[in-house]
Amino acid sequence: MIPPKPAARPDKVSLLRYWQLFRKDILSAQPARLYRAWMAEFRTPFFRSYLVNDPELVRLVLRSRPRDFPKSRRVTAGLVPLLGQSVFVTNGDVWEQQRHIIDPAFSGGRVRQSFPSMLEAAEAAAARIEPGEQNIEALASYATADVIFRTLFSLPIDDETAMGTYEAFRAFQREQPVATLNALMPWLPVWHGKRARNAARKLRSLIRGIVDRRLQEIAEGSAPDDLATKIMTTEDPETGRCFDGEEMVDQVAIFFLAGHETSASLLGWALWLLAASPEWGERVSQEASMFVAAPEFSNLASMNATRSVLKETLRLYPPVPMFVREAAQSEDFRGRKVKPGAQVVISPWHLHRHKRFWDQPDHFDPSRWEQADDDGPDRDVYQPFSSGPRACPGAGFAMAEAAILLAFLMARYQFEPAEPPVPVAHLTVRSRDGIRLLVSPRGILT
């Protein structure tokens, strides 16, 4: 089964035309040669950009010290109204201090501790779906937002503040904050539209209210033992300081982006792929019914077909399609001199569909993940969560969440495609018009 893929642009276009295409969709703004090239250099009058597919260069960029290839300021500038100085946009010493505080929250069995909250969110998601034609992408967004609020702040999504936060984030994303003219012409000031500014302001105000309440609960000794409490009470081992309230607002904003938006992308595409591939849908539904009958954390390890489907979904539709870095010093990329300040792009979208690395790269084939590890793909060309020092600390959390949500939905419902989705990417890889599926009850889950 060959799932939908955006058409590539002509190989050569003007800078203005590229920006226009980029505003509509990051993926279809790129040329087809990126699916077979080891590296591509893009020249503009203002800067140089290098997209690298060579596994050695991917490894160099992602696994070097973060200060050697810091996050691109041109790309992250558009997210500052929402994310402030969160771990997603910072570099250098600030980033390192933030990771010292954040990483412990996702270690030491924290995913297991969050498991009951994930189950509650999955049960609620299954109860919300109605038979008939549904926009599964919207339902997936709601479900993963519920997981984030239950695990981070012990609040269900029907809490008034949680719902307002969810809606404000959707409004911010629709304004395409990454596709600013500053990304192409760095000397221009970063301009954010009124709707984007208002959405970011509302979102941060709502998050600030939740954070302030939690700080008060921590001071009173009544705070629940969830992710927010863990992060807000963890000290930097070098300085002994914790996040203050405003810093925590920044971090919660990126947790919502990374933990809700990317997981919603994964869940929505997985459901469509299973609907379009009935034989894999049946395998996953059988595993799902067994898991739902005995929903124990240890039983996640036996969901082999589900895990293969999720890995293949992340290959075909990586939630974050591109990682953009800057070269901090002169580099040599395959004999080409890369000057300091040049933009360096790692594109999971192109790596995961690259003709040199994958057999039938555009096909949906979860069985490729059932091979022995020695016969599987080079891990440098599979980057759904990045790798190296800036790898996503919540990767294990995301995979567990996706498996649980998928299990409860596949156990209770049969899904069939209503119409082919059209993939587009702004912040994450989503469908242009939603993912519409025909839903009918299975009658397994009670």
Buried (B, 14 or more C-beta within 10 A) or exposed (E): EEBBBBEBBEEEBEBEEBBEBBBBBBBBBBBEEBBEBBBBBBEEEEBBBBBBBBBEBBBBBBBBEBBBBBBBBBBBBBBBBBBBBBBBBBBEEEBBBBBBBBEBBBEEEBBEBBBEBBBBBBBBBBEEBEEEEBBBBBBBBBBBBBBBBBBBBBBBBEBEBBBBBBBBBBBBBEBBBBBBBBBBBBEEEBEBEEEBBBBBBBBBEBBBBBBEBBBEBBEEEEBEEBBBBBBBEBEBEEEEEBBEEEBBBBBBBBBBBBBBBBBBBBBBBBBBBBBBBBEBBBBBBBBBBBBBEEBEBEBBEEBEBBBBBBBBBBBBBBBBBBBBBBBBEEBEBEEEEBEEBBBBBBBBBBBBBBEEBBEEBBBBBBEBBEEEEEEEBEEBBBBBBBBBBBEBBBBBBBBBBBBBBBBBBBBBBBBEBBEEBBBBBBBBBBBEEBBBBBBEEBEBBE
